Amino acid sequence: MFGLGTTELLIVGVVVLLLFGNRLPSVMRSLGKGVVEFKKGINGIEDDVTKVGSDARDDRA
């Protein structure tokens, strides 16, 4: 994974804990909400593209 070994990942984890400490749960919660919103946006775009494609096929018929 990105050329990082176990030791490097452990060091990164410790640094993250030191930097965010008490705020880590709220940071992760915000990150999770962001991922959910991103997925909703992607699904919305896919639905729009599918709808436009089916409308174009209906217009040709």
C-alpha positions, 0 to 999 in steps of 0.5 A, spaced: 500 500 500 503 506 497 510 502 499 509 503 506 510 497 511 507 496 517 512 500 521 511 506 517 503 505 518 504 504 525 508 511 526 502 514 521 497 512 526 500 514 532 501 521 529 494 521 527 492 519 534 497 525 537 494 530 532 487 529 533 486 525 539 479 527 542 477 530 536 478 523 532 471 520 533 468 527 530 473 527 524 471 520 522 464 521 523 465 527 518 469 523 514 463 518 513 458 523 512 462 526 506 463 519 503 456 518 504 454 524 500 459 523 495 456 516 493 449 519 493 452 524 488 455 519 484 448 515 484 444 521 482 449 522 476 448 515 474 441 516 474 440 522 470 445 519 465 440 513 465 434 517 464 437 521 459 439 515 455 432 512 456 429 518 453 433 519 447 431 512 445 424 513 446 425 519 442 428 515 436 422 510 436 
